[in-house]
Amino acid sequence: MLEKIDAYSYRIPKTYKPGMRVEGIVYSSDKLIGELLKDKALEQVANVACLPGIVKASLAMPDIHWGYGFPIGGVAATDINENGVVSPGGVGFDINCGVRLLKTGLLHKDVSGYIPELIKALYQIIPAGVGSKGDIRLSSSGQRKMLLKGAGWAVAQGFGTQADLECTEENGQMKNADPEAVSQHAYERGRMQAGTLGSGNHFLEMQVVDAVFEPETCSELGLEEGQIVVMIHTGSRGFGHQVCSDYVKVMLEGMAKHAIKIPDRQLACAPVNSKQGQAYLGAMGCAANYAWSNRQILMHRTREVFEKFFKQPWQSLRMDLVYDVAHNIAKIEKHFVDGKERTLCVHRKGATRAFGPGSKDLPDRYKKIGQPVIIPGDMGTNSYLLSGTQKAMQETFGSTCHGAGRQMSRTQAVKTLNRQAIIEELKAKGIVLYAKGRETICEEAPQAYKNINDVVSVVHNAGISKKLCRMRPLAVIKG
């Protein structure tokens, strides 16, 4: 099934399965590929290659694992002028699940004795976990404004500043958002979850920069070894989940009309330019805006806790946003394919945008170095900050991986791992843990994931993103 191209990429030939319109390309390594061969995710890469309008290749990042329709860690682009489709399975249920990195002017040596108290204060103010509700009460009109404006709505309500928007992908707003395309059930599910941390692999972490690979670039970003940073990982909560559920059903019912045949019903799709395709993109845009607003509010709450704790304004503490990036989204972008610029619907599911230097979509401050790319570890493992590259623009539609990637299902983790042993292991590393769900600790244990260092090494050595610095966790809040 797999042909090795070089040390960090493999090919699934177009002849592997009837119906494949393009080949599959998997970024991995000899160290990681063995486990992947046991996973159904590679079959999903081949299935995605059958989508109408797909161009270049069905791509998979080194954190690839089995998902709904698309593998998690999958990237696919369809040409909207060649009947290209959009598939909710290519975005996932947690629309715009993403990560933001908040730097501080604090050093680890100065705050090491306060970390347990700080994380406790954050845990007390940030609602987390399944069904958690925030203290923001939105009227119907208020909710629609949030869905249209995204993080800009949160800033207008006092949750942050204009500078935060400049350091957020798309300035924190999908302009194609259409509140009319959203079901009443989705509105209900999202009404009380703004400003909350999701369950599962979502987290808020206090981290310390423990390795700097590009000192000059990190200096430009205001980052140095020993510095305290905060990472926030969450998405659109029940609102995005409902949007995905609604449109999977719509597209399953409509595929016959468009004469679309696919090898897996979970790849339900519609032409981007169809009524169903545009409606989904409009609703998905609302969910993406919900998520950006959500992370903006959570960052503001974090700043408030630090202000109260250190008795200084967050500005004096230099708590500035480095970047916020989505890793479950579909976007209309222009890319060169076979030497010709084409308008594509780029699906990134469990994959991070990684635009290279000079991209018009980046704020001026990042045009020289490329887009900041945030790749989190999970509960006890390293996280990384990287930058996008020109090679990513050429090979992966400006995309890279989004995390370590599971190697053990949640069910398997709960059955085989010991909760107390994991807590003791984290404690031995000096990591303070607060978790809402008892099973979450086993589900999200480091053993349930691939080695983040190995995964990041693949994308770095393959040239589709460049390592800038590494962080290690000091304290973790899990939903």
N, C-alpha and C positions, 0 to 999 in steps of 0.2 A: 504493500500500500504506500509506504513512504520511500522516497528517494532522497538521499542526502545531497544537498547543493553545496554547502560549505560547513564550517565549524559551528555556525549558528542559525542555519536554516535548512528546511526540508521541504520536499515537494510531494503533493498528492497529485498524480497525473490526471489530466482531463479524461483519460480513458478508463479511470478506475470505476466509474459508475455511469450508466446510461443517464443522459439528461444534464450532465455537467457541462456548463457553458464556458467555464474557465477552470484553471487548475487551482489547487489549494496550496498555500504557502504557510508553513508553520515555523515560527522562530523558537528555537529551543537549543539544547546542547546534549552531548552524549550523556551527561550526568542526569539530565531531567527527562530525556525522551523515553527511557525504559518504562517508567511508571505510566507515562501518557499512553503508551501502546495498549495498556489494559483498560483504558477509559473509552467510553462511547463518544467522547468529544470529537475525535478525529472523523468519525462518521458524520457528525454534525457539520464539520467543516466542508465535507464533500456535498452534503445536502444543500448548504447555503450556496454552493457554486452552481446550483440549478435555478436560482432565482432569475426571473425575467429582467433583462437590462443590466445584469451584473458585469462589471468591467475589471480587467487586469487579473484579479485573483480573489478567492475567498481566503482571508488572512486570519491567522491565529497567533496570539502572543504567548510568551513562555509561561504565563499564569493560567493558560487554558484549562478548563474543566467543564464537565457536562452541565448544560443549562436547558432552559425552555426554548426549543427550536434552534436558536443559535447557541453555540458554545459560549460560556462566559470567558472573555478573553478574545472574542471574535470581532473582526472588522470587515465590513463589506460595503462597497459603493456601487450604486446603480445609476445609469445615465437616464435622467428624467426626460430627455428628448428621444430616447429609444425605448419607450414604454417601461422604463425602470420603475420598480416597485418600492414601497416602503412596508416594512414588516414590524409589528409591535414586538415580536419575539427577538428582533434585532436590537431592541432597546432594553427590554426587560420590564419587570413589574415595578421595580423601584426607579422610576424615571428620574434622571439627574441625581441619582446617588452620586456623591462627589466628595471632594476633600478640600479644606482650606487650611493654610498654614499661617499662623499668627506669630510674629516674632516679638520679643520683649528686649528691654535694655538690661535685663537681669542676668547675672551669671550664677551657675550652679553653686559655686563656693559660697555665694552670698545668701542663698535661700535654702540650702539643703536641709536645714533644721526645721523649716516651715512647711515642707511639702505635704506631710500628712494633714495638717490643718487646712492648707489651701485646697487640696483636692476634696476634702470633706465639705468645705464651704461651697465649692462648685457643685458637688453632688446634691447638696440641699436645695440649690436654686434651679437646677436644670432638670426638668421632667424627662425621664428616660424609660424605655422599654415598651413592650407590646401594649397598645391602647393608651399610652400615656397622653395626658392632656395638658396644655399650657394655660397661662393666665391671660392670653390675648383673646378677647371676644370680638368676633367680626360679624357685622351685619352682612346681609346678602350683597349689598352694594360695595361694602368694604372688602369682602372676599374677592369680588370681581376685580376691584382695583389692584389688589395684590397679585392676582393671576395675570393681569395685563402688564404690570410694571416690575414684578419680581423684586430683586434686592433694592431697586430704586424706591419701591413702596416702603420698604422697611426703613431706609435712610430718611425718607420724608416724614416718617413717624418718630424720628429721633434715635433710631437704632443704627448709629454709625455716621459716616461722612462720605462726601463725594469721592474722596481718594480711595475708599474701599471699592467703589464701583469700578474705578479705573484698573484695579488689580483683580477683577473678577472676569472670567471668561464671558464674552458677549456683553460685558458691563452688567452682568447679572440679569439680563432681560432678553428673552426670545421674542422678537417683534412680531412673529407670526401667530402669537397666542390668540386663541379665539374662545372666550368664555361660553359662547353659544354652543360650542361643540362638546361641552362637558355635561355629563348626566347629573341629575339631581342627587343620585346616590353618592357620586364622587364628591359633590359639594358637601353633603352631610358628613362624610367620612373625614373630610379635611377641615371642617369648620373650627375644631378646637385643638388641632395638632400643630399649629404654627408655633415655632420656638421650642420644639421638643426633639429629643434624641431617639432615633429608632432602635429597634432590637437587633439581634443577630450580630453581624460583624461591625455594626456602627459603634462609634466610640468618641469620647473626648479624652485626649491624652496630654499630659505635661511631659515634655521631652527635653533632652539636652543634646546639643550638637556635639557629637563625639569624634567626628572625623571630617576634615575639609580636603576635598580633592582638587578644587580649583580656587585657590586663595584669592586671586584677583577678582574673579566673578562673584564669589561670596562676599568679598569686601564691598563691591558695588551694590549687593543686595542687603548689606548691613548685617551679615551673618558671620559669626566667628566660633571657633571651638570653645566649648564650655558655656555657651549661651542657652538660656531657657527659651523654648518655643512651645506653642500650643497647637495641636492638630485636631481638627473637627471633621468627623466622617459621618454623614447622614444624608438623607434624601428627601423625597416628597411624601413619605409616610403612606397612610391609607389612601390619600387622594390619588397619588400616582398609580398605586396598585389597582384602584378601581378603573382609572382611565385605560390601563392596559387590558384589564379583563373585559371591559365594554367593547373595545375595538377588535380584540381577537375574535369575539363573537360576530361582530359586524362583518369582518373580512372573511371569516369562514363561510358566511352566508352569501357573500358577494363574489367569490372567486369564479364560480361557474359563468357569471355574466361577462367576466373579462377573459374567459377561456384560459385561466391560469391553472397549470398542473404542477404540483410540488410533491416531493417524496415524503414529506412529513407535515401533518396537519398543523403542527405547532409553528410552522413557517407561514401561517395565514398572512396574506398580503393583498395589496391593491396598488394599481399604478399610482405613482406620486401625483400625477395630474388629474386623477379621477376625483369624484365627489367624496368617496370614502377615504382616499389617500389624503386629501386636503383637510378633511374633518379630523382625521387622526393627528396630523401634524399640528393642527390648531389646538387640539386638546392636550397633546404631548407638550406643546409650548407652554400651556398653562401650568402643567405639572412641573416642568423645568423651572418656571418662575417661582412656583411654590417652594421648591427645594432651595433655590438661591436666597429667597426671602428667609427661609427657615435657618439656613447656616449664618446669614447675616445677623439675625436676632440672637442666635446662640453665641456668636462672637461678641456681640454687644454685652450680653449677660456675663461673659467671661471677663471682659474689661471691667465691668462694674464690680465683680468680686475682687479682682486685683486692686482696683482703686480703694475699696473699703479696707482691704487687708493691709496694704502698704501706705494707706493714707496719703495718696498722691493721685493726681489725674492720670488717666491712662496715657495721655499724650506725653507726660513727663516720664512715664515708664517705657516710652517708645514702643507701645503695643500696636504696631502697624501690620496691616495685612501684606503678606508676601504675594500670595495668589490663591485663587479659588478655581478649581477645574472640575468639570463633570466627567464621569466615566460610564454613564448609561444614557445615551442620547442619539438622536438622528438629526442631521443638519444638512441644509442645502449649501454646498460649497463648490468652488471652482478649482479643479485640479487638472494637471496635464497628464494625458494618457496617450501613449504612442505619439508624443510630440504635438498633440492637439489639446487645447484647453476645452474642457467639457464641464457641463453643469451636472453635479452629482448629488445624490442623496447618500450621505456617508453615515452608516450605522456604526456606532461604537458601543459595544456591549461588554462591560468589564474591560474597557480599553480607554486610555487617556489621550486627549488631543495633545500633540507635541509639535506645534508649528515652529519652523526654523527661524533663524535670524532674518530680519528684514520684512517679515510678513506684515501686510497692511492691517491684519486683524489684531495686532499686538499694540499695547500702549507704547508710547515713545520710549519709556524707561527700559523696555525689554526688547526693543527692535535690534539692538546690538548683540545681545546674548542669546536670543531665542526665548520661546515661551517657557516659564517655569513649569515643571512637571512634578507632581507630588505622587509618590508611590508609597503608600503606607504598609507597614507590617501589621501584625496583629497581636496585641496583648502579650508583651514580653519579648518581641522581636524588633529589629531595627526598622526604621522608615528612612526613605531617601528623598532628597530634592535633586532633580535633574533639570536639564534644559532640552528643548526641542532642537532638531537638526535639519539641515537641508536634505540629508539622506532619507529622513523620515518623509519629507515632502515628496521625494521621488519614488519611494518604495511602498509606503504604508498610508498614503493620504494624510500624512502628518499625524501618525498615531503610534502609541506605545502601550506597554502593559499598565495595569492599574493596581496591582498588589501581588501577593505571593501566589494566590490561587489554591483552592482546596485540594488536598490529596486524600481526605477522609470525609465521608458524608457526615452531616450533623447527627443522624441516627447512630451511625457507627461510632462516632466520637463519644456520644452519651453512654453507649453500651460498653466501650472498652477503656475509657479514661476515668481516672479517679479525681473527683472534684477537689478533695482536700489536698491531695498530692500536688495538684496544679497550683493551688493557693500557696502552699509551702514553697514550691519551686520559685514562684514569683517573689515571695517574701525574701527568699535567700538572695535573689538578685537585687533586692532593695526597691522593688516595685510595689507601690500601694495600689490595691485593687478595690473598687466599689462596683458591684454588679447587681442589677435589678432581678434578673432571672437566674435561678439556681442552675438550670441546665445550660445556660449561656456559657458558663465557665468551661464546661467540657466541650461544648460545640465550637468554641472559639479558641481553644488551647493551641499553643504554638505547634504541637504535634499533629494537629489536624490540617496544617498548611505546608506547602512546599517551603523550602528554605529561601527566604526573601533575598538573601545575598546572592544565591545562585541565579535567581530569576532576574534580578537587576543587572547582574554581570552579562547576561545574554543580550539585553537591549542596549547596554553600553557598548559591548564588544561588537555587536552587529551594526552599531553606528546610528540607531534610530532614536536614541536619546543619550545625553552625556551626564555622567555623575558629577554633581557639584558638592554635596555634603551628605553626611549620614547622621541620623538622630537615634537615640535610644530612649525607651520610655522610663519615666520616673514614677508616674502615677496614672492610673487608667480608670475611666468611668465607662462601663458597658451597660447597654440597654437590657 
